[in-house]
């Protein structure tokens, strides 16, 4: 027996997860028991809010903040529903940590991408590179993620 298949099945309220996420991003995920992801969401939110205070920031930073805010609410609701399905034993589903970390299983891509972004923003904090020039290159992130999706799809078809 592991922590997700104990004798007493734990359920989570999707409504409470949503309310906590609305009040402060990441807390709905913490409520669901995914502490690593919840702390990561809090750090991402803090970073995106900090970007809003920089002068000459393109509107993309604001759109990124809004998109992330709504994503983490929807993610917390989905996570709570997944936990409840596992607790109810519906369709033979068992909730595992891999179910809660959607899309991250077996891939170092996201870790490398986050580390690269962290290094870039770290260098910008010390004015080795400038924030104004960083935001000129933001579409590269979308291109890299698109390439990863294509490569993953091609690997699945082989």
Secondary structure, DSSP 8 states (H G I E B T S, - for coil): --TTS-SS-----HHHHHHHHHHSTTHHHHHTT-HHHHHHHHHHHHHHHHHHTSTT--HHHHHHHHHHHHHHHHHHHHHHHHHHHHHHTGGG----HHHHSTTTTT--HHHHHHHHHHHHHHHHHTTSS-HHHHGGGTHHHHHHHHHHHHHHHHHHT-
